[in-house]
């Protein structure tokens, strides 16, 4: 068995690992890059009209045999529904089998609907955590992981008596932290190679706050500060939305979510016990952003648009009940927020990675809100493992060799994991196991 990391040995995002034997080839993740070769933000729009051969030449698409043409011996396996792990799937051949969790497929479909993207999955195959499946002569066992993305998995890959473990993106301080306890008792030990993500490895040795910690922070904020609370949070960060909901319920607040987030929660509630607008969760109300509603209506999807009509909250109702309202927002809702007269004296809560604040659109959005008299507060924790979490993964697997991936700081691994043999590889380098 051999493997090649096409992207990720020296950067975060665009994850793609090729693993193959003499007769079978699998690709673990097929992500859109986050940065270009100069570490500037990657402009995905610049590649919209490019063909596969041109994108391979430009280094956007990896050169992988059998992925862009019909080949029954090549398959793609997706770890989770973050675009830096699946964002190039539109370019693979439509007959290429794609293995993923069913919720991951649902999230990709919802993203297509609400953003008009083209990430269509033609040949889907669903796996379950802890259950091994085979493709050709390669065995793959997925393991559910705690991550900011719902339905994130790591993978044990075995063939010809050799083993490779790909951590995907994970953490152990979210709402699915117990999944790691089951994993460490059931996974194969002494793997030959561990490909370990290191997104946050340069952030020091302190432990990150848990989602339970954040829930308490939200509740305290709602209790001690009057006025409306506007929360900027990813609509697919389910753990954070649950933390927000639980804090609202504790402090007797109304949680106003837009109908995109409402749709995500309702669809994923088929796979886990989640709060969504319904008679069972009367604290949740649904707000309809004007531009998003118009886009969905123009697609002829009135059924999708009006499914939460009984739970609608209007701008007038938000203004009237402002001290009781906690509302999720994002920059595309700027015109909707201009219609609110209750912002002065309220609180804006930023619950995303701090680096996004420097992007022009987000920076201007925050300036607009603070310019109207809103306090600016941050309540957040990482969707990726801290150093203690990374060490627990290493301790659980006891790898013969440890390979840095999904990191800008691969040079930190040897000093942090001093008891492990760290193998530094380059993008495109072939490693034989």
VOTIBA-883253 format. One record per residue (C-alpha): residue in one letter; residue number from 1; x, y, z. Coordinates in steps of 0.2 Angstrom, whole numbers, plus 5000, padded with zeros to 4 digits. Example, Ala and Ser with C-alpha at 12.3 -4.5 7.8 and 13.67 -1.06 7.14 Angstrom:
BEGIN
+---------+-----+------+-------+------+
| residuo | num | east | north |   up |
+---------+-----+------+-------+------+
|       A |   1 | 5062 |  4978 | 5039 |
|       S |   2 | 5068 |  4995 | 5036 |
+---------+-----+------+-------+------+
***
This chain:
BEGIN
+---------+-----+------+-------+------+
| residuo | num | east | north |   up |
+---------+-----+------+-------+------+
|       X |   1 | 5000 |  5000 | 5000 |
|       X |   2 | 5006 |  5018 | 4996 |
|       X |   3 | 5000 |  5035 | 4999 |
|       X |   4 | 5002 |  5053 | 4993 |
|       X |   5 | 4996 |  5069 | 5001 |
|       X |   6 | 4992 |  5080 | 4987 |
|       X |   7 | 4988 |  5095 | 4998 |
|       X |   8 | 4990 |  5098 | 5016 |
|       X |   9 | 5008 |  5095 | 5022 |
|       X |  10 | 5011 |  5113 | 5023 |
|       X |  11 | 4994 |  5121 | 5023 |
|       X |  12 | 4977 |  5121 | 5031 |
|       X |  13 | 4963 |  5117 | 5019 |
|       X |  14 | 4961 |  5108 | 5002 |
|       X |  15 | 4964 |  5091 | 5010 |
|       X |  16 | 4967 |  5077 | 4998 |
|       X |  17 | 4976 |  5060 | 5001 |
|       X |  18 | 4978 |  5047 | 4988 |
|       X |  19 | 4980 |  5029 | 4994 |
|       X |  20 | 4982 |  5014 | 4982 |
|       X |  21 | 4987 |  4996 | 4980 |
|       X |  22 | 4991 |  4987 | 4964 |
|       X |  23 | 4973 |  4985 | 4960 |
|       X |  24 | 4963 |  4999 | 4970 |
|       X |  25 | 4964 |  5017 | 4973 |
|       X |  26 | 4955 |  5028 | 4985 |
|       X |  27 | 4955 |  5047 | 4988 |
|       X |  28 | 4952 |  5053 | 5006 |
|       X |  29 | 4944 |  5070 | 5004 |
|       X |  30 | 4944 |  5082 | 4989 |
|       X |  31 | 4944 |  5099 | 4996 |
|       X |  32 | 4944 |  5117 | 4989 |
|       X |  33 | 4960 |  5126 | 4994 |
|       X |  34 | 4959 |  5140 | 5007 |
|       X |  35 | 4975 |  5149 | 5001 |
|       X |  36 | 4986 |  5150 | 4986 |
|       X |  37 | 5004 |  5146 | 4985 |
|       X |  38 | 5008 |  5163 | 4993 |
|       X |  39 | 4996 |  5160 | 5007 |
|       X |  40 | 4984 |  5173 | 5000 |
|       X |  41 | 4965 |  5168 | 5001 |
|       X |  42 | 4961 |  5156 | 4987 |
|       X |  43 | 4949 |  5164 | 4974 |
|       X |  44 | 4938 |  5150 | 4969 |
|       X |  45 | 4928 |  5161 | 4957 |
|       X |  46 | 4944 |  5162 | 4946 |
|       X |  47 | 4943 |  5144 | 4941 |
|       X |  48 | 4924 |  5144 | 4937 |
|       X |  49 | 4926 |  5142 | 4918 |
|       X |  50 | 4942 |  5131 | 4918 |
|       X |  51 | 4942 |  5113 | 4912 |
|       X |  52 | 4949 |  5099 | 4922 |
|       X |  53 | 4966 |  5098 | 4912 |
|       X |  54 | 4969 |  5117 | 4915 |
|       X |  55 | 4965 |  5115 | 4933 |
|       X |  56 | 4977 |  5101 | 4935 |
|       X |  57 | 4990 |  5112 | 4926 |
|       X |  58 | 4987 |  5126 | 4938 |
|       X |  59 | 4989 |  5115 | 4953 |
|       X |  60 | 4971 |  5117 | 4959 |
|       X |  61 | 4966 |  5099 | 4955 |
|       X |  62 | 4978 |  5085 | 4960 |
|       X |  63 | 4984 |  5073 | 4946 |
|       X |  64 | 4975 |  5057 | 4951 |
|       X |  65 | 4973 |  5042 | 4940 |
|       X |  66 | 4955 |  5037 | 4937 |
|       X |  67 | 4947 |  5051 | 4946 |
|       X |  68 | 4941 |  5061 | 4931 |
|       X |  69 | 4937 |  5047 | 4919 |
|       X |  70 | 4927 |  5031 | 4921 |
|       X |  71 | 4937 |  5019 | 4932 |
|       X |  72 | 4929 |  5006 | 4943 |
|       X |  73 | 4944 |  5004 | 4953 |
|       X |  74 | 4944 |  5022 | 4960 |
|       X |  75 | 4933 |  5029 | 4974 |
|       X |  76 | 4932 |  5045 | 4984 |
|       X |  77 | 4929 |  5045 | 5003 |
|       X |  78 | 4923 |  5061 | 5011 |
|       X |  79 | 4926 |  5065 | 5030 |
|       X |  80 | 4914 |  5079 | 5032 |
|       X |  81 | 4904 |  5093 | 5024 |
|       X |  82 | 4917 |  5107 | 5025 |
|       X |  83 | 4921 |  5114 | 5008 |
|       X |  84 | 4940 |  5113 | 5011 |
|       X |  85 | 4937 |  5094 | 5012 |
|       X |  86 | 4924 |  5092 | 4998 |
|       X |  87 | 4924 |  5108 | 4988 |
|       X |  88 | 4931 |  5100 | 4971 |
|       X |  89 | 4919 |  5086 | 4969 |
|       X |  90 | 4910 |  5094 | 4954 |
|       X |  91 | 4926 |  5089 | 4944 |
|       X |  92 | 4926 |  5071 | 4947 |
|       X |  93 | 4918 |  5058 | 4934 |
|       X |  94 | 4900 |  5056 | 4938 |
|       X |  95 | 4902 |  5037 | 4939 |
|       X |  96 | 4915 |  5038 | 4953 |
|       X |  97 | 4908 |  5031 | 4969 |
|       X |  98 | 4908 |  5043 | 4983 |
|       X |  99 | 4907 |  5036 | 5001 |
|       X | 100 | 4901 |  5047 | 5015 |
|       X | 101 | 4890 |  5048 | 5030 |
|       X | 102 | 4872 |  5051 | 5025 |
|       X | 103 | 4871 |  5068 | 5035 |
|       X | 104 | 4886 |  5074 | 5026 |
|       X | 105 | 4877 |  5071 | 5009 |
|       X | 106 | 4862 |  5080 | 5016 |
|       X | 107 | 4872 |  5095 | 5021 |
|       X | 108 | 4881 |  5096 | 5004 |
|       X | 109 | 4863 |  5096 | 4996 |
|       X | 110 | 4857 |  5110 | 5007 |
|       X | 111 | 4872 |  5120 | 5003 |
|       X | 112 | 4869 |  5118 | 4985 |
|       X | 113 | 4851 |  5124 | 4987 |
|       X | 114 | 4855 |  5139 | 4997 |
|       X | 115 | 4870 |  5145 | 4988 |
|       X | 116 | 4867 |  5139 | 4970 |
|       X | 117 | 4883 |  5129 | 4970 |
|       X | 118 | 4886 |  5113 | 4959 |
|       X | 119 | 4892 |  5100 | 4972 |
|       X | 120 | 4881 |  5087 | 4965 |
|       X | 121 | 4885 |  5069 | 4971 |
|       X | 122 | 4880 |  5057 | 4957 |
|       X | 123 | 4885 |  5040 | 4965 |
|       X | 124 | 4883 |  5040 | 4984 |
|       X | 125 | 4887 |  5026 | 4996 |
|       X | 126 | 4884 |  5029 | 5015 |
|       X | 127 | 4894 |  5022 | 5028 |
|       X | 128 | 4892 |  5020 | 5047 |
|       X | 129 | 4904 |  5024 | 5061 |
|       X | 130 | 4914 |  5008 | 5067 |
|       X | 131 | 4908 |  4997 | 5053 |
|       X | 132 | 4922 |  4992 | 5040 |
|       X | 133 | 4918 |  4992 | 5022 |
|       X | 134 | 4929 |  4987 | 5007 |
|       X | 135 | 4933 |  4994 | 4991 |
|       X | 136 | 4943 |  4983 | 4980 |
|       X | 137 | 4956 |  4976 | 4991 |
|       X | 138 | 4956 |  4991 | 5003 |
|       X | 139 | 4947 |  4990 | 5019 |
|       X | 140 | 4941 |  5007 | 5027 |
|       X | 141 | 4933 |  5009 | 5044 |
|       X | 142 | 4926 |  5026 | 5048 |
|       X | 143 | 4925 |  5033 | 5066 |
|       X | 144 | 4913 |  5047 | 5071 |
|       X | 145 | 4923 |  5062 | 5078 |
|       X | 146 | 4919 |  5077 | 5088 |
|       X | 147 | 4921 |  5092 | 5076 |
|       X | 148 | 4913 |  5109 | 5072 |
|       X | 149 | 4905 |  5100 | 5057 |
|       X | 150 | 4891 |  5088 | 5060 |
|       X | 151 | 4895 |  5069 | 5055 |
|       X | 152 | 4914 |  5071 | 5054 |
|       X | 153 | 4924 |  5055 | 5053 |
|       X | 154 | 4942 |  5049 | 5054 |
|       X | 155 | 4947 |  5033 | 5044 |
|       X | 156 | 4957 |  5018 | 5047 |
|       X | 157 | 4963 |  5011 | 5030 |
|       X | 158 | 4970 |  4994 | 5029 |
|       X | 159 | 4977 |  4983 | 5014 |
|       X | 160 | 4990 |  4970 | 5012 |
|       X | 161 | 4993 |  4969 | 5031 |
|       X | 162 | 4997 |  4987 | 5032 |
|       X | 163 | 4988 |  5001 | 5040 |
|       X | 164 | 4986 |  5020 | 5039 |
|       X | 165 | 4975 |  5031 | 5050 |
|       X | 166 | 4968 |  5048 | 5043 |
|       X | 167 | 4962 |  5059 | 5058 |
|       X | 168 | 4952 |  5071 | 5047 |
|       X | 169 | 4947 |  5086 | 5057 |
|       X | 170 | 4943 |  5083 | 5075 |
|       X | 171 | 4942 |  5089 | 5093 |
|       X | 172 | 4938 |  5082 | 5110 |
|       X | 173 | 4930 |  5097 | 5118 |
|       X | 174 | 4914 |  5098 | 5109 |
|       X | 175 | 4897 |  5090 | 5112 |
|       X | 176 | 4902 |  5073 | 5105 |
|       X | 177 | 4918 |  5072 | 5115 |
|       X | 178 | 4912 |  5055 | 5122 |
|       X | 179 | 4913 |  5048 | 5104 |
|       X | 180 | 4932 |  5048 | 5107 |
|       X | 181 | 4931 |  5037 | 5122 |
|       X | 182 | 4922 |  5023 | 5112 |
|       X | 183 | 4934 |  5026 | 5098 |
|       X | 184 | 4950 |  5024 | 5108 |
|       X | 185 | 4944 |  5007 | 5115 |
|       X | 186 | 4938 |  5000 | 5099 |
|       X | 187 | 4951 |  5006 | 5086 |
|       X | 188 | 4966 |  4996 | 5080 |
|       X | 189 | 4982 |  5000 | 5089 |
|       X | 190 | 5000 |  5002 | 5083 |
|       X | 191 | 4995 |  5008 | 5066 |
|       X | 192 | 5009 |  5010 | 5053 |
|       X | 193 | 5006 |  5028 | 5049 |
|       X | 194 | 4995 |  5042 | 5057 |
|       X | 195 | 4991 |  5057 | 5047 |
|       X | 196 | 4987 |  5069 | 5060 |
|       X | 197 | 4978 |  5086 | 5058 |
|       X | 198 | 4987 |  5101 | 5067 |
|       X | 199 | 4976 |  5116 | 5063 |
|       X | 200 | 4978 |  5124 | 5080 |
|       X | 201 | 4995 |  5117 | 5085 |
|       X | 202 | 5003 |  5134 | 5085 |
|       X | 203 | 4991 |  5141 | 5098 |
|       X | 204 | 5000 |  5136 | 5113 |
|       X | 205 | 4998 |  5122 | 5126 |
|       X | 206 | 4982 |  5128 | 5135 |
|       X | 207 | 4966 |  5118 | 5134 |
|       X | 208 | 4952 |  5126 | 5124 |
|       X | 209 | 4935 |  5130 | 5131 |
|       X | 210 | 4922 |  5116 | 5129 |
|       X | 211 | 4905 |  5119 | 5121 |
|       X | 212 | 4898 |  5117 | 5139 |
|       X | 213 | 4909 |  5132 | 5144 |
|       X | 214 | 4902 |  5142 | 5130 |
|       X | 215 | 4884 |  5138 | 5135 |
|       X | 216 | 4887 |  5145 | 5152 |
|       X | 217 | 4895 |  5161 | 5144 |
|       X | 218 | 4880 |  5163 | 5133 |
|       X | 219 | 4868 |  5161 | 5147 |
|       X | 220 | 4878 |  5173 | 5158 |
|       X | 221 | 4879 |  5186 | 5144 |
|       X | 222 | 4860 |  5185 | 5142 |
|       X | 223 | 4857 |  5186 | 5160 |
|       X | 224 | 4868 |  5201 | 5164 |
|       X | 225 | 4866 |  5212 | 5149 |
|       X | 226 | 4849 |  5219 | 5143 |
|       X | 227 | 4844 |  5223 | 5125 |
|       X | 228 | 4844 |  5212 | 5109 |
|       X | 229 | 4858 |  5200 | 5106 |
|       X | 230 | 4864 |  5196 | 5088 |
|       X | 231 | 4875 |  5181 | 5086 |
|       X | 232 | 4886 |  5179 | 5071 |
|       X | 233 | 4888 |  5160 | 5070 |
|       X | 234 | 4890 |  5147 | 5056 |
|       X | 235 | 4873 |  5140 | 5051 |
|       X | 236 | 4881 |  5122 | 5050 |
|       X | 237 | 4890 |  5123 | 5067 |
|       X | 238 | 4877 |  5112 | 5075 |
|       X | 239 | 4886 |  5111 | 5092 |
|       X | 240 | 4887 |  5130 | 5093 |
|       X | 241 | 4868 |  5131 | 5089 |
|       X | 242 | 4864 |  5119 | 5102 |
|       X | 243 | 4874 |  5128 | 5115 |
|       X | 244 | 4865 |  5144 | 5110 |
|       X | 245 | 4848 |  5136 | 5111 |
|       X | 246 | 4851 |  5128 | 5128 |
|       X | 247 | 4857 |  5145 | 5135 |
|       X | 248 | 4842 |  5154 | 5128 |
|       X | 249 | 4830 |  5141 | 5136 |
|       X | 250 | 4839 |  5143 | 5152 |
|       X | 251 | 4837 |  5162 | 5152 |
|       X | 252 | 4819 |  5162 | 5145 |
|       X | 253 | 4825 |  5170 | 5128 |
|       X | 254 | 4818 |  5168 | 5111 |
|       X | 255 | 4830 |  5161 | 5099 |
|       X | 256 | 4827 |  5168 | 5081 |
|       X | 257 | 4835 |  5159 | 5068 |
|       X | 258 | 4834 |  5162 | 5049 |
|       X | 259 | 4825 |  5149 | 5039 |
|       X | 260 | 4841 |  5142 | 5031 |
|       X | 261 | 4847 |  5137 | 5049 |
|       X | 262 | 4830 |  5131 | 5053 |
|       X | 263 | 4830 |  5120 | 5038 |
|       X | 264 | 4848 |  5113 | 5042 |
|       X | 265 | 4842 |  5109 | 5060 |
|       X | 266 | 4826 |  5100 | 5054 |
|       X | 267 | 4835 |  5090 | 5042 |
|       X | 268 | 4849 |  5084 | 5053 |
|       X | 269 | 4836 |  5081 | 5067 |
|       X | 270 | 4832 |  5065 | 5057 |
|       X | 271 | 4850 |  5059 | 5063 |
|       X | 272 | 4852 |  5066 | 5080 |
|       X | 273 | 4841 |  5074 | 5094 |
|       X | 274 | 4842 |  5092 | 5089 |
|       X | 275 | 4831 |  5107 | 5092 |
|       X | 276 | 4822 |  5114 | 5077 |
|       X | 277 | 4806 |  5125 | 5075 |
|       X | 278 | 4792 |  5115 | 5080 |
|       X | 279 | 4779 |  5113 | 5094 |
|       X | 280 | 4792 |  5103 | 5104 |
|       X | 281 | 4804 |  5118 | 5104 |
|       X | 282 | 4793 |  5134 | 5107 |
|       X | 283 | 4808 |  5145 | 5111 |
|       X | 284 | 4813 |  5144 | 5093 |
|       X | 285 | 4806 |  5157 | 5080 |
|       X | 286 | 4811 |  5159 | 5062 |
|       X | 287 | 4816 |  5175 | 5053 |
|       X | 288 | 4815 |  5176 | 5034 |
|       X | 289 | 4830 |  5187 | 5027 |
|       X | 290 | 4823 |  5196 | 5012 |
|       X | 291 | 4837 |  5192 | 4999 |
|       X | 292 | 4838 |  5174 | 5004 |
|       X | 293 | 4819 |  5172 | 5003 |
|       X | 294 | 4818 |  5180 | 4986 |
|       X | 295 | 4831 |  5168 | 4979 |
|       X | 296 | 4823 |  5152 | 4986 |
|       X | 297 | 4806 |  5159 | 4979 |
|       X | 298 | 4813 |  5162 | 4962 |
|       X | 299 | 4819 |  5144 | 4962 |
|       X | 300 | 4801 |  5139 | 4964 |
|       X | 301 | 4804 |  5131 | 4981 |
|       X | 302 | 4789 |  5138 | 4990 |
|       X | 303 | 4786 |  5122 | 5000 |
|       X | 304 | 4804 |  5124 | 5007 |
|       X | 305 | 4802 |  5143 | 5010 |
|       X | 306 | 4785 |  5142 | 5020 |
|       X | 307 | 4788 |  5126 | 5030 |
|       X | 308 | 4791 |  5136 | 5045 |
|       X | 309 | 4777 |  5149 | 5043 |
|       X | 310 | 4769 |  5144 | 5060 |
|       X | 311 | 4785 |  5149 | 5069 |
|       X | 312 | 4789 |  5165 | 5059 |
|       X | 313 | 4795 |  5180 | 5069 |
|       X | 314 | 4794 |  5197 | 5060 |
|       X | 315 | 4805 |  5213 | 5061 |
|       X | 316 | 4791 |  5221 | 5070 |
|       X | 317 | 4790 |  5207 | 5083 |
|       X | 318 | 4809 |  5208 | 5085 |
|       X | 319 | 4808 |  5226 | 5089 |
|       X | 320 | 4794 |  5224 | 5101 |
|       X | 321 | 4802 |  5210 | 5111 |
|       X | 322 | 4820 |  5215 | 5108 |
|       X | 323 | 4826 |  5212 | 5126 |
|       X | 324 | 4820 |  5194 | 5125 |
|       X | 325 | 4827 |  5190 | 5108 |
|       X | 326 | 4843 |  5181 | 5103 |
|       X | 327 | 4845 |  5182 | 5084 |
|       X | 328 | 4858 |  5173 | 5073 |
|       X | 329 | 4864 |  5184 | 5059 |
|       X | 330 | 4877 |  5185 | 5045 |
|       X | 331 | 4883 |  5199 | 5033 |
|       X | 332 | 4871 |  5195 | 5019 |
|       X | 333 | 4857 |  5201 | 5031 |
|       X | 334 | 4863 |  5219 | 5032 |
|       X | 335 | 4848 |  5226 | 5024 |
|       X | 336 | 4836 |  5216 | 5036 |
|       X | 337 | 4845 |  5223 | 5051 |
|       X | 338 | 4844 |  5241 | 5045 |
|       X | 339 | 4825 |  5239 | 5048 |
|       X | 340 | 4828 |  5235 | 5066 |
|       X | 341 | 4826 |  5250 | 5078 |
|       X | 342 | 4832 |  5240 | 5093 |
|       X | 343 | 4851 |  5239 | 5090 |
|       X | 344 | 4857 |  5253 | 5101 |
|       X | 345 | 4861 |  5246 | 5118 |
|       X | 346 | 4861 |  5228 | 5112 |
|       X | 347 | 4875 |  5216 | 5110 |
|       X | 348 | 4884 |  5208 | 5095 |
|       X | 349 | 4892 |  5191 | 5099 |
|       X | 350 | 4905 |  5185 | 5087 |
|       X | 351 | 4906 |  5166 | 5088 |
|       X | 352 | 4917 |  5161 | 5073 |
|       X | 353 | 4936 |  5160 | 5070 |
|       X | 354 | 4945 |  5176 | 5074 |
|       X | 355 | 4954 |  5177 | 5058 |
|       X | 356 | 4938 |  5180 | 5048 |
|       X | 357 | 4935 |  5196 | 5057 |
|       X | 358 | 4949 |  5204 | 5046 |
|       X | 359 | 4940 |  5200 | 5030 |
|       X | 360 | 4933 |  5216 | 5023 |
|       X | 361 | 4915 |  5211 | 5021 |
|       X | 362 | 4914 |  5204 | 5039 |
|       X | 363 | 4924 |  5219 | 5046 |
|       X | 364 | 4912 |  5232 | 5038 |
|       X | 365 | 4897 |  5222 | 5045 |
|       X | 366 | 4904 |  5222 | 5062 |
|       X | 367 | 4908 |  5241 | 5061 |
|       X | 368 | 4890 |  5244 | 5055 |
|       X | 369 | 4883 |  5236 | 5071 |
|       X | 370 | 4895 |  5244 | 5083 |
|       X | 371 | 4892 |  5260 | 5075 |
|       X | 372 | 4874 |  5258 | 5080 |
|       X | 373 | 4878 |  5257 | 5098 |
|       X | 374 | 4880 |  5238 | 5100 |
|       X | 375 | 4893 |  5230 | 5112 |
|       X | 376 | 4905 |  5219 | 5103 |
|       X | 377 | 4908 |  5202 | 5112 |
|       X | 378 | 4917 |  5186 | 5107 |
|       X | 379 | 4911 |  5169 | 5113 |
|       X | 380 | 4920 |  5155 | 5104 |
|       X | 381 | 4930 |  5139 | 5104 |
|       X | 382 | 4939 |  5130 | 5091 |
|       X | 383 | 4932 |  5116 | 5080 |
|       X | 384 | 4949 |  5108 | 5080 |
|       X | 385 | 4959 |  5099 | 5093 |
|       X | 386 | 4970 |  5108 | 5106 |
|       X | 387 | 4987 |  5100 | 5109 |
|       X | 388 | 4980 |  5089 | 5123 |
|       X | 389 | 4967 |  5082 | 5111 |
|       X | 390 | 4980 |  5079 | 5098 |
|       X | 391 | 4991 |  5069 | 5110 |
|       X | 392 | 4976 |  5059 | 5115 |
|       X | 393 | 4974 |  5053 | 5097 |
|       X | 394 | 4993 |  5049 | 5096 |
|       X | 395 | 4991 |  5039 | 5113 |
|       X | 396 | 4976 |  5030 | 5107 |
|       X | 397 | 4984 |  5024 | 5090 |
|       X | 398 | 5002 |  5022 | 5095 |
|       X | 399 | 5008 |  5025 | 5077 |
|       X | 400 | 5024 |  5019 | 5071 |
|       X | 401 | 5026 |  5035 | 5061 |
|       X | 402 | 5017 |  5051 | 5063 |
|       X | 403 | 5014 |  5063 | 5048 |
|       X | 404 | 5008 |  5081 | 5049 |
|       X | 405 | 4994 |  5086 | 5039 |
|       X | 406 | 4981 |  5101 | 5038 |
|       X | 407 | 4993 |  5112 | 5046 |
|       X | 408 | 5005 |  5127 | 5043 |
|       X | 409 | 5016 |  5122 | 5057 |
|       X | 410 | 5022 |  5104 | 5053 |
|       X | 411 | 5039 |  5109 | 5060 |
|       X | 412 | 5031 |  5110 | 5078 |
|       X | 413 | 5026 |  5091 | 5078 |
|       X | 414 | 5043 |  5084 | 5083 |
|       X | 415 | 5045 |  5094 | 5099 |
|       X | 416 | 5027 |  5092 | 5104 |
|       X | 417 | 5026 |  5073 | 5100 |
|       X | 418 | 5043 |  5069 | 5106 |
|       X | 419 | 5040 |  5051 | 5110 |
|       X | 420 | 5034 |  5048 | 5092 |
|       X | 421 | 5043 |  5046 | 5076 |
|       X | 422 | 5038 |  5061 | 5065 |
|       X | 423 | 5039 |  5059 | 5046 |
|       X | 424 | 5040 |  5075 | 5037 |
|       X | 425 | 5033 |  5073 | 5019 |
|       X | 426 | 5030 |  5085 | 5005 |
|       X | 427 | 5014 |  5087 | 4994 |
|       X | 428 | 5015 |  5075 | 4980 |
|       X | 429 | 5028 |  5064 | 4988 |
|       X | 430 | 5025 |  5045 | 4987 |
|       X | 431 | 5026 |  5035 | 5003 |
|       X | 432 | 5027 |  5016 | 5003 |
|       X | 433 | 5020 |  5008 | 5019 |
+---------+-----+------+-------+------+
***
